[in-house]
């Protein structure tokens, strides 16, 4: 049978069919009636030097041969420069990571060049390519899916420790460092917090002393509450959010949201907390010295319910650091990066964060990495 011959133009178009139009080599082989190995050789030849690929059977002048040799050398030198750039961090990794890099980039550079640059053998790569995945690799794939599910379920806010607790809660046995490795491999990185360091030069309040004295824990529920308010920007203007937290379980027990920054804002938050938890007995309520908290309306509400008032020193946010931490979490994990068209839209999102995520689901390090609702359930409160 006479050997088939293909012109340069045919070869170039066949290569473009594979490289530019995304047709697989197997499909192109069937469509063009050309063996797959031949097509792969054409692709490699074209990748080395597109301008001089497929010269035909004519005689080539010595100077052209030298030019071709130099061009091939330049292509290889560029590859030797670029491969380490892409795989620099892999030189400190194990062979599996380097083999995976070779498999991913073998359509760009020849396998021999990649293996030489990453200091692995071609035979080792081909053996790895056809090796059945180990049990640990299969376990990593299963565990990695759980890790991603936990991370995305937290709205991309969980770090490795909280993801680890989620995985343990599902009955899977693994270490924290393994979770960190799997998160790094999948590029799962929680949104970072941005916290300033305020100057600690405040003076004691003239309204009420700082009785809490930064003791942000409680031995029983309804013993110590902390309160403050923050603001959320919307296209309609500011929405002010006030909250009250029980330090025993870190649960948000009262909240209020209004377009005005008035005493009624913080009063309604405290009324909700009292309504939900019952009239307190020997309760300490701590806040800053904002005019809303020093108002006659708010002070009367506390006096009527036998609540002792404690206030941070003037200009000292560290005296209410636990409350600042809550608002930092709210803004980092939910609000930052969003644009609310209306106050109602922001109000619904803040409500969802507080009642459906923060209280009910979010794991808190201060109470053993469980949610406030679960913590209260464990001690028989919920």
C-alpha positions in Angstrom: 0.0 0.0 0.0 1.3 3.4 -0.9 2.3 5.6 2.0 0.0 8.6 2.4 1.6 12.1 2.1 0.3 15.3 3.7 1.2 18.8 2.8 2.4 21.5 5.2 -0.9 23.3 5.1 -2.9 20.2 5.9 -0.6 19.5 8.9 -0.9 23.1 10.2 -4.7 23.0 9.9 -4.8 19.6 11.6 -2.7 21.0 14.5 -5.0 24.1 14.8 -8.0 21.9 14.9 -6.6 20.3 18.0 -4.9 23.3 19.7 -7.2 26.2 18.8 -10.6 24.5 18.4 -10.4 22.1 21.3 -11.0 18.9 19.3 -9.5 15.9 21.0 -6.7 14.0 19.3 -8.8 10.8 19.1 -11.7 12.7 17.4 -9.4 14.5 15.0 -7.8 11.1 14.2 -11.2 9.7 13.2 -12.3 12.8 11.3 -9.0 13.2 9.3 -8.2 9.4 9.0 -4.7 10.1 10.5 -3.2 8.0 13.2 -3.3 9.5 16.7 0.5 9.2 17.1 1.1 11.0 13.9 -1.2 13.9 15.0 0.6 14.1 18.4 4.0 14.3 16.6 2.6 17.1 14.4 1.5 19.0 17.5 4.9 18.6 19.1 6.7 19.7 16.0 4.5 22.7 15.7 5.0 23.7 19.3 8.8 23.7 19.0 8.8 26.1 16.0 5.5 27.1 14.4 7.3 29.1 11.6 9.6 26.3 10.5 7.5 23.3 11.2 6.9 20.7 8.4 9.5 21.9 5.9 8.9 19.0 3.5 11.5 16.8 1.8 13.5 19.5 -0.1 17.2 20.1 0.6 17.9 22.5 3.4 20.9 24.7 3.3 23.5 24.4 6.0 22.9 27.9 7.3 19.1 27.1 7.6 20.0 24.0 9.5 22.0 26.1 11.9 19.2 28.6 12.2 16.8 25.8 13.0 19.1 24.3 15.6 19.5 27.7 17.3 15.8 28.3 17.2 15.2 24.9 18.9 17.8 25.8 21.5 16.2 29.1 22.2 12.8 27.4 22.7 14.3 25.0 25.1 16.2 27.7 27.0 12.9 29.7 27.4 11.2 26.5 28.6 14.1 26.0 31.1 13.5 29.5 32.3 9.7 29.4 32.5 9.2 25.9 34.0 11.0 26.7 37.3 9.0 30.0 37.5 5.7 28.1 37.4 6.9 25.2 39.5 9.4 26.9 41.9 7.5 26.0 45.0 7.2 22.4 43.8 10.9 21.8 44.2 10.3 21.6 47.9 7.4 19.3 47.5 7.2 15.5 47.1 7.4 13.6 43.8 3.6 13.3 43.6 3.2 17.1 43.5 5.9 17.4 40.8 4.4 14.6 38.7 1.0 16.3 38.9 2.7 19.5 37.6 4.2 17.5 34.7 0.8 16.0 33.9 -0.9 19.4 33.9 1.7 21.1 31.7 2.8 18.4 29.3 0.6 19.9 26.6 2.7 23.1 26.8 6.3 21.6 27.1 7.7 18.2 26.3 7.7 15.7 29.2 11.4 15.3 29.0 12.0 19.0 29.6 9.5 19.1 32.5 11.1 16.1 34.2 14.6 17.5 33.8 13.6 20.9 35.2 11.8 19.3 38.2 14.5 16.7 38.8 12.3 13.7 38.3 12.6 10.7 35.9 10.4 10.2 32.8 10.0 6.6 33.7 8.9 7.5 37.2 6.4 10.0 35.8 4.8 7.4 33.4 4.7 4.9 36.2 2.9 7.4 38.4 0.6 8.4 35.6 -0.8 4.8 35.4 -0.6 4.0 39.1 -3.7 3.2 41.1 -4.2 6.0 43.7 -3.2 5.0 47.2 -5.6 4.7 50.1 -4.4 7.9 51.6 -4.9 9.7 48.3 -8.4 8.4 48.0 -9.0 9.4 51.6 -7.7 12.9 50.9 -10.2 13.2 48.0 -13.1 12.3 50.3 -11.9 14.5 53.1 -11.1 17.3 50.7 -14.8 17.3 49.6 -15.9 17.6 53.3 -13.4 20.4 53.8 -14.7 22.4 50.9 -18.4 21.8 51.9 -17.6 23.1 55.4 -15.8 26.1 54.0 -18.4 27.1 51.5 -21.2 26.4 54.0 -19.7 29.0 56.3 -19.9 31.5 53.4 -16.1 31.2 53.0 -15.4 32.5 56.5 -14.1 29.4 58.4 -10.4 28.9 58.9 -8.7 25.5 59.4 -9.7 25.1 63.1 -13.4 25.5 62.5 -13.4 23.4 59.4 -11.6 20.7 61.4 -14.3 20.8 64.1 -17.0 20.4 61.4 -15.1 17.4 59.9 -14.7 15.8 63.4 -18.4 16.3 64.0 -19.2 14.2 61.0 -17.3 11.3 62.5 -14.1 11.5 60.4 -10.8 11.1 62.1 -8.0 13.5 61.0 -5.6 16.0 62.4 -5.6 19.8 62.1 -2.5 19.9 60.0 -4.1 17.6 57.4 -7.0 20.0 57.2 -4.6 22.9 56.7 -2.8 21.0 53.9 -6.1 20.1 52.1 -7.3 23.7 52.4 -4.0 25.0 51.0 -4.2 22.5 48.2 -7.7 23.7 47.2 -6.8 27.4 47.8 -9.4 27.8 50.5 -8.6 30.9 52.5 -10.9 32.6 54.9 -11.5 36.3 54.5 -9.0 38.1 56.7 -10.0 40.4 59.5 -8.8 44.0 59.6 -8.4 45.1 63.2 -6.8 48.3 64.4 -5.0 48.7 67.7 -6.7 51.6 69.6 -4.7 53.6 72.1 -5.4 52.5 75.7 -5.7 55.9 77.3 -9.4 56.2 78.3 -10.7 57.6 81.6 -13.3 56.1 83.9 -16.9 56.9 83.1 -18.7 59.5 85.1 -22.0 57.7 84.5 -21.1 54.2 85.8 -17.8 52.5 86.6 -16.2 49.8 84.5 -17.4 47.0 86.8 -16.9 44.3 84.1 -13.2 45.1 84.1 -12.6 43.1 80.9 -13.8 39.8 82.5 -15.5 38.5 79.3 -16.9 35.3 80.7 -19.8 34.3 82.9 -20.3 31.2 85.1 -24.1 31.1 84.4 -26.6 32.6 81.9 -28.0 36.1 82.4 -25.1 37.1 84.6 -23.2 39.4 82.3 -24.5 41.0 79.1 -22.5 43.2 76.8 -24.0 45.7 74.3 -23.1 48.1 71.5 -24.3 49.1 68.1 -22.7 49.5 64.7 -23.8 50.7 61.3 -24.3 49.3 57.8 -24.2 51.4 54.6 -27.0 51.0 52.1 -28.1 52.9 49.0 -30.8 54.5 51.1 -28.4 55.6 53.9 -27.2 54.1 57.1 -28.8 51.3 59.0 -27.9 51.1 62.7 -27.6 47.7 64.3 -27.7 47.3 68.1 -27.0 44.0 69.8 -26.9 42.4 73.3 -24.7 39.3 73.9 -24.8 36.9 76.9 -21.2 36.3 77.8 -22.1 32.8 79.2 -22.7 31.3 75.7 -21.8 34.3 73.4 -25.4 34.2 72.1 -26.9 37.3 70.7 -30.0 37.5 72.9 -31.3 40.9 71.8 -30.9 43.1 68.7 -32.6 46.0 67.0 -32.1 47.7 63.6 -33.2 51.3 62.8 -32.4 54.1 60.4 -31.8 56.5 63.3 -29.1 56.4 65.9 -31.3 57.1 68.9 -31.8 55.8 72.4 -34.8 53.8 71.2 -32.4 51.7 69.1 -30.5 50.3 72.1 -33.6 50.3 74.3 -35.4 47.9 71.9 -32.4 45.6 71.8 -32.4 45.3 75.6 -36.2 44.9 75.7 -35.8 42.0 73.3 -33.1 40.4 75.4 -35.2 40.6 78.6 -38.3 39.3 76.8 -36.4 36.3 75.4 -34.4 35.5 78.6 -36.8 36.5 81.3 -36.5 39.2 83.9 -32.9 38.9 85.0 -31.6 38.4 88.6 -28.3 40.1 89.5 -27.5 41.0 85.9 -24.5 43.2 84.9 -25.0 45.1 81.6 -21.9 46.6 80.1 -21.7 49.1 77.2 -19.7 52.1 76.1 -20.5 55.7 77.2 -22.5 56.5 74.1 -25.3 59.0 74.6 -27.9 56.3 73.8 -26.7 54.2 76.8 -26.5 57.2 79.2 -29.9 58.4 78.2 -32.7 58.7 80.8 -34.9 56.3 78.8 -32.3 53.5 78.8 -31.1 54.0 82.3 -34.7 53.8 83.6 -35.3 50.5 81.7 -32.3 49.0 83.5 -33.3 50.4 86.9 -36.9 49.0 86.5 -35.5 45.5 85.8 -32.8 45.6 88.5 -29.9 45.6 86.0 -26.5 46.9 87.2 -24.9 49.3 84.7 -21.2 49.0 83.8 -19.5 51.2 81.2 -16.2 51.3 79.4 -13.7 54.0 80.1 -13.9 56.9 77.7 -12.3 56.2 74.3 -11.3 52.7 75.3 -12.7 50.0 73.0 -10.7 47.2 74.6 -13.1 47.5 77.6 -15.8 46.0 75.4 -13.5 43.9 73.2 -15.9 40.9 73.0 -18.6 43.1 71.5 -16.1 44.6 69.0 -15.2 41.0 68.1 -18.8 40.2 67.3 -19.2 43.2 65.0 -15.9 42.5 63.4 -17.2 39.0 62.6 -20.4 40.4 61.2 -18.7 42.7 58.9 -15.9 40.4 57.8 -18.0 37.3 57.3 -21.2 38.8 55.9 -21.3 42.5 55.1 -17.9 43.3 53.6 -18.0 43.3 49.8 -21.8 43.6 49.6 -23.8 46.5 48.3 -27.3 46.8 49.8 -29.8 48.6 47.7 -32.3 49.2 50.6 -32.3 49.1 54.4 -34.7 46.2 54.2 -32.2 44.2 52.2 -29.5 44.9 54.7 -31.8 44.2 57.7 -32.8 40.8 56.2 -29.1 39.8 55.7 -28.1 40.9 59.2 -31.0 39.0 60.7 -30.0 35.9 58.7 -26.4 36.2 60.0 -27.4 36.6 63.6 -30.2 34.1 64.0 -29.4 31.5 61.3 -25.6 31.4 61.3 -24.0 33.2 64.3 -26.3 31.8 67.0 -27.2 28.5 65.5 -24.3 27.3 63.4 -21.0 29.3 63.8 -18.4 27.6 66.0 -17.0 29.7 68.7 -13.5 29.1 70.1 -14.3 30.5 73.5 -17.0 27.9 74.2 -15.2 24.8 72.8 -15.9 25.3 69.1 -19.7 24.7 69.2 -22.4 27.2 68.4 -24.1 29.2 71.2 -27.4 27.4 70.7 -25.6 24.0 70.9 -23.6 25.1 74.0 -26.8 26.1 75.8 -28.4 22.9 74.8 -25.5 20.9 76.3 -25.9 22.6 79.6 -29.7 22.2 79.5 -30.8 25.7 78.7 -32.2 25.3 75.2 
